[in-house]
C-alpha cells in the first residue's frame, strides 16, 4: 500500500534507497564489523576485502553468491565498512517452526500486551515494523543539514548509504528531487498527521477482513517507537519487548509479516505479498504443498520460483490488492 511506504519507510530520511541484487528491495540491518584487513604499504590506500555470506551467514564464493541473488527466494545486500565490503544473502520468504509450547507462550504474551484475546488453537498474524517515528523526531533526525550545500548533503548521504547497505544517489539532480519531495512530505505536520490517519484507516480494513473471514487475530507490533501515535481511532500498536524480534527475526531482520499456526509452524516474509496468497495461508491448515514449493525454489534457485513463490514474486501487469 503506497501510504505505508511513504509514511513508514521514509519517516527517517536515513532510510534512503536499498541496494539489492536480484529482484527486490529491502530494508537495512547491521552486521558485525570485525574482520581481517589486507596488509599494504603505508603509502597506498588499504584495499578493501570482500566477503560473501549466504542466508545462514556462512561464507560462500562470489559465484555462489551471484547465483543465489538471481533466485526468486532470495535478495541480497552490500555493506561497505572501513576495511571490508560484506555481501549478504537474505531469504525473501521462509517457512519455519517453533514448538507448540512456544506458540502458547507467544499467545499469552500477546494477550497480555494487547486488548485482544487470542483463544487457543488459532492462527496468529503479526504485522511488524522495526521502528515508528513521530513528526518531531522525523524532522530532528533527518540527515539534511540546512547549513550545508546540496553537494555536501549529497556526499554525506551517499557515504552513509554505502555504509548501511543502501543505494547511493547517482546524481545531484536525482538527490535534489528526492530532497524536495521529502521536505514536502515529512516536514509538514498537518500532512504527516493526515497520512497517519489515512494509513490507520486502510489497515483497519485489512484487520477487519482477516479477523472476520479467517477468524485470525491480527496484531500490529513495533520494535522501537519514537513518539509515533501508536493508538489511533481504529487499533493500537503493540510495543514488542524483543520477544517477537528475538524469536523470528534473527535470520530475517527485514521481515514485516508473520503467520503462526498453533502447532508452531510459521510463515515469514519481507517483501510484497498479494492478498490472494495470504488468503491461502490463512485458509489452509496443511502447508505441506507450499513448503514443498518453497524448498524446490531454493534447491533449484529458480529465477521465478515455483508455485506459491512464483505467485509472490512475479510481476503483475495490473494492480494486485495487498495489505502487507
C-alpha positions as CSV (number, residue, x, y, z in Angstrom):
1,X,0.0,0.0,0.0
2,X,1.5,3.3,-1.0
3,X,0.6,5.2,2.1
4,X,2.5,2.7,4.3
5,X,5.7,3.0,2.2
6,X,5.6,6.8,2.1
7,X,4.8,7.2,5.8
8,X,6.8,4.5,7.5
9,X,9.7,3.6,5.2
10,X,10.5,7.3,4.6
11,X,9.9,8.6,8.1
12,X,13.6,8.7,8.6
13,X,15.4,10.2,5.6
14,X,18.3,8.0,6.7
15,X,16.5,5.0,5.1
16,X,17.1,6.2,1.5
17,X,17.2,3.5,-1.1
18,X,18.4,0.0,-0.6
19,X,20.9,-1.7,-2.9
20,X,19.8,-5.1,-3.9
21,X,20.9,-7.9,-6.1
22,X,18.4,-9.9,-8.0
23,X,14.8,-8.8,-8.0
24,X,13.9,-6.9,-4.8
25,X,14.4,-4.1,-2.4
26,X,14.8,-4.4,1.3
27,X,15.5,-2.6,4.5
28,X,18.6,-2.1,6.4
29,X,20.1,-4.1,9.2
30,X,23.5,-4.4,10.9
31,X,26.4,-6.9,10.5
32,X,29.4,-7.3,12.8
33,X,32.4,-5.2,11.8
34,X,35.3,-7.3,13.0
35,X,37.4,-9.0,10.3
36,X,40.9,-9.1,9.0
37,X,42.5,-6.4,6.9
38,X,44.8,-6.7,4.0
39,X,48.3,-5.6,4.8
40,X,49.5,-2.8,2.4
41,X,52.3,-0.3,2.3
42,X,51.6,2.9,4.2
43,X,51.9,5.0,1.1
44,X,49.0,3.2,-0.5
45,X,45.3,3.2,0.3
46,X,44.3,0.0,2.0
47,X,42.4,-2.3,-0.3
48,X,39.1,-3.5,1.0
49,X,38.5,-7.2,1.1
50,X,35.2,-8.6,0.0
51,X,33.3,-11.3,2.0
52,X,30.3,-13.2,0.7
53,X,27.8,-14.7,3.2
54,X,24.8,-16.9,2.5
55,X,21.4,-16.8,4.1
56,X,22.8,-18.6,7.2
57,X,25.7,-16.2,7.4
58,X,28.2,-18.8,6.2
59,X,31.0,-17.9,3.9
60,X,30.4,-18.6,0.2
61,X,32.2,-17.8,-3.1
62,X,31.3,-14.8,-5.3
63,X,29.9,-17.2,-7.9
64,X,27.6,-18.9,-5.5
65,X,26.5,-15.5,-4.1
66,X,25.6,-14.3,-7.6
67,X,23.6,-17.4,-8.4
68,X,21.7,-17.1,-5.1
69,X,20.9,-13.5,-5.8
70,X,19.3,-14.3,-9.1
71,X,16.9,-16.8,-7.4
72,X,13.4,-15.7,-6.6
73,X,13.5,-16.8,-2.9
74,X,16.5,-14.6,-2.1
75,X,17.5,-11.0,-2.1
76,X,21.0,-9.6,-1.4
77,X,22.6,-6.6,0.1
78,X,26.0,-4.9,0.2
79,X,27.5,-3.3,3.3
80,X,30.6,-1.0,3.0
81,X,32.8,-0.9,6.0
82,X,36.1,0.9,6.5
83,X,38.2,-2.1,5.9
84,X,35.9,-4.5,4.1
85,X,32.8,-5.0,1.9
86,X,30.2,-7.5,3.0
87,X,27.8,-9.1,0.6
88,X,24.9,-10.9,2.3
89,X,22.1,-13.2,1.1
90,X,18.7,-13.0,2.8
91,X,15.5,-15.0,2.4
92,X,12.6,-13.1,0.9
93,X,10.1,-15.6,2.4
94,X,10.6,-18.5,4.7
95,X,8.8,-21.3,6.5
96,X,9.9,-22.3,10.0
97,X,8.7,-23.9,13.2
98,X,8.6,-23.2,16.9
99,X,7.3,-25.7,19.4
100,X,3.6,-25.7,20.4
101,X,4.7,-24.6,23.9
102,X,6.5,-21.6,22.4
103,X,3.4,-20.8,20.4
104,X,1.3,-20.8,23.5
105,X,3.8,-18.6,25.3
106,X,3.6,-16.2,22.4
107,X,-0.2,-16.3,22.5
108,X,-0.2,-15.4,26.2
109,X,2.4,-12.7,25.7
110,X,0.3,-11.1,23.0
111,X,-2.9,-11.4,25.1
112,X,-1.1,-9.5,28.0
113,X,0.3,-6.8,25.7
114,X,-2.9,-6.2,23.8
115,X,-6.6,-5.7,24.5
116,X,-7.3,-8.6,22.2
117,X,-7.6,-12.1,23.5
118,X,-6.4,-14.9,21.2
119,X,-8.1,-18.2,22.1
120,X,-6.1,-21.4,22.0
121,X,-5.7,-23.2,18.7
122,X,-6.0,-20.1,16.5
123,X,-3.6,-18.9,13.8
124,X,-1.9,-15.5,14.7
125,X,-1.0,-12.8,12.2
126,X,1.6,-10.3,13.2
127,X,2.5,-7.2,11.1
128,X,5.8,-5.9,12.4
129,X,7.7,-2.6,12.0
130,X,11.2,-2.3,13.4
131,X,10.6,1.3,14.2
132,X,8.0,4.1,14.1
133,X,8.8,7.8,14.2
134,X,6.8,10.8,15.3
135,X,6.7,14.0,13.3
136,X,9.1,15.9,15.6
137,X,11.6,13.0,15.7
138,X,11.5,12.5,11.9
139,X,12.4,16.1,11.4
140,X,15.1,16.2,14.1
141,X,16.7,13.0,12.8
142,X,16.6,14.0,9.2
143,X,20.1,14.0,7.9
144,X,19.5,17.0,5.7
145,X,21.6,19.9,7.0
146,X,20.4,23.4,6.2
147,X,23.9,24.8,6.8
148,X,25.4,22.5,4.2
149,X,25.3,22.9,0.4
150,X,23.3,20.5,-1.7
151,X,26.6,18.9,-2.8
152,X,27.8,18.5,0.8
153,X,24.4,16.8,1.7
154,X,24.7,14.7,-1.4
155,X,28.2,13.4,-0.5
156,X,27.2,12.9,3.2
157,X,24.1,10.9,2.4
158,X,25.9,8.7,-0.2
159,X,28.7,7.9,2.3
160,X,26.2,6.9,5.0
161,X,24.1,5.0,2.5
162,X,27.0,2.8,1.4
163,X,27.9,2.1,5.0
164,X,24.3,0.9,5.7
165,X,24.0,-1.3,2.6
166,X,21.8,1.3,0.9
167,X,21.8,2.5,-2.6
168,X,23.6,5.9,-3.2
169,X,22.1,8.5,-5.5
170,X,23.6,8.6,-8.9
171,X,23.3,12.3,-9.5
172,X,22.8,15.5,-7.6
173,X,19.7,16.2,-9.7
174,X,18.2,12.9,-8.6
175,X,19.1,13.8,-5.0
176,X,17.6,17.3,-5.3
177,X,14.3,15.9,-6.5
178,X,14.2,13.4,-3.6
179,X,15.1,16.2,-1.0
180,X,12.2,18.4,-2.4
181,X,9.7,15.6,-2.2
182,X,10.9,14.5,1.3
183,X,10.5,18.0,2.8
184,X,7.1,18.4,1.3
185,X,6.1,15.0,2.6
186,X,7.6,14.9,6.1
187,X,8.3,18.5,7.1
188,X,4.6,19.4,7.1
189,X,3.0,18.3,10.4
190,X,-0.6,18.6,9.1
191,X,0.2,16.4,6.1
192,X,2.1,13.9,8.4
193,X,-0.9,13.6,10.7
194,X,-3.2,13.1,7.8
195,X,-1.0,10.3,6.4
196,X,-1.0,8.6,9.8
197,X,-4.8,8.7,10.0
198,X,-5.2,7.5,6.4
199,X,-2.8,4.6,7.0
200,X,-4.7,3.6,10.1
201,X,-8.0,3.5,8.3
202,X,-6.6,1.5,5.5
203,X,-5.0,-1.0,7.8
204,X,-8.2,-1.3,9.8
205,X,-10.0,-2.6,6.7
206,X,-7.3,-5.3,6.4
207,X,-7.6,-6.2,10.1
208,X,-11.4,-6.5,9.9
209,X,-11.4,-8.6,6.8
210,X,-8.8,-11.1,8.1
211,X,-10.3,-11.4,11.6
212,X,-13.8,-11.8,10.2
213,X,-13.2,-14.1,7.3
214,X,-10.5,-16.3,8.7
215,X,-11.0,-15.9,12.5
216,X,-7.3,-15.0,12.8
217,X,-6.4,-12.3,15.4
218,X,-4.2,-9.6,13.8
219,X,-1.5,-7.7,15.8
220,X,0.4,-4.6,14.7
221,X,3.7,-4.6,16.5
222,X,6.7,-2.2,16.6
223,X,10.2,-2.8,17.9
224,X,11.2,0.8,18.7
225,X,8.7,3.6,18.9
226,X,9.9,7.2,18.8
227,X,6.8,9.1,19.7
228,X,4.7,7.8,16.8
229,X,1.0,7.9,17.7
230,X,0.6,4.1,18.3
231,X,-3.0,4.5,19.4
232,X,-5.4,5.6,16.7
233,X,-9.1,5.6,16.1
234,X,-9.1,2.0,15.0
235,X,-6.4,0.0,16.7
236,X,-3.3,0.2,18.9
237,X,0.2,-0.8,18.0
238,X,1.8,-3.2,20.5
239,X,5.4,-2.3,21.5
240,X,7.4,-5.5,21.4
241,X,9.7,-6.3,24.3
242,X,12.0,-8.1,21.8
243,X,10.1,-11.3,22.3
244,X,8.8,-11.5,18.7
245,X,12.1,-10.0,17.3
246,X,14.3,-12.5,19.1
247,X,12.1,-15.4,18.2
248,X,11.6,-14.8,14.5
249,X,13.9,-12.1,13.1
250,X,17.5,-13.1,13.8
251,X,17.8,-14.5,10.3
252,X,15.0,-12.3,8.9
253,X,15.9,-8.8,10.0
254,X,13.7,-7.1,7.4
255,X,10.6,-9.2,8.0
256,X,7.3,-7.4,8.3
257,X,4.7,-10.2,8.5
258,X,4.5,-13.5,10.3
259,X,1.7,-16.0,10.3
260,X,1.9,-18.6,13.1
261,X,-0.1,-21.8,13.5
262,X,-1.0,-23.5,16.8
263,X,1.4,-26.4,16.0
264,X,4.3,-23.8,15.8
265,X,4.7,-23.8,12.0
266,X,5.1,-20.3,10.7
267,X,5.5,-18.3,7.5
268,X,7.5,-15.1,7.5
269,X,8.1,-12.6,4.7
270,X,9.9,-9.3,3.9
271,X,8.5,-8.5,0.5
272,X,5.3,-7.7,-1.3
273,X,2.6,-10.3,-0.6
274,X,-0.6,-10.4,-2.7
275,X,-3.8,-10.8,-0.7
276,X,-4.7,-14.0,-2.5
277,X,-1.5,-15.7,-1.4
278,X,-2.1,-14.6,2.2
279,X,-5.6,-15.9,2.0
280,X,-4.3,-19.3,1.0
281,X,-2.0,-19.4,4.0
282,X,-4.8,-18.4,6.4
283,X,-7.4,-20.7,4.9
284,X,-5.4,-23.9,4.7
285,X,-4.4,-25.9,7.8
286,X,-1.9,-28.0,5.9
287,X,1.0,-26.0,4.4
288,X,2.9,-29.1,3.0
289,X,2.4,-28.1,-0.6
290,X,3.5,-24.5,0.0
291,X,6.6,-25.6,1.9
292,X,7.5,-28.1,-0.8
293,X,7.2,-25.3,-3.4
294,X,9.4,-23.1,-1.3
295,X,12.0,-25.8,-0.8
296,X,12.0,-26.6,-4.6
297,X,12.5,-22.9,-5.3
298,X,15.5,-22.8,-3.0
299,X,17.1,-26.1,-4.3
300,X,16.7,-25.1,-8.0
301,X,17.4,-21.4,-7.3
302,X,14.9,-20.7,-10.0
303,X,14.7,-17.1,-11.0
304,X,10.9,-17.0,-10.9
305,X,10.3,-19.6,-8.2
306,X,7.8,-22.5,-8.1
307,X,4.1,-22.4,-7.0
308,X,3.5,-20.0,-4.1
309,X,6.9,-18.4,-4.5
310,X,6.2,-17.6,-8.1
311,X,2.8,-16.1,-7.1
312,X,4.6,-13.8,-4.6
313,X,7.5,-12.6,-6.8
314,X,6.2,-12.5,-10.3
315,X,5.5,-9.0,-11.8
316,X,1.8,-8.2,-12.1
317,X,0.6,-6.2,-15.1
318,X,-2.3,-4.7,-13.2
319,X,-2.9,-3.6,-9.6
320,X,-3.0,-6.6,-7.2
321,X,-4.5,-5.9,-3.9
322,X,-2.3,-6.4,-0.9
323,X,-2.4,-5.4,2.8
324,X,1.2,-6.4,3.6
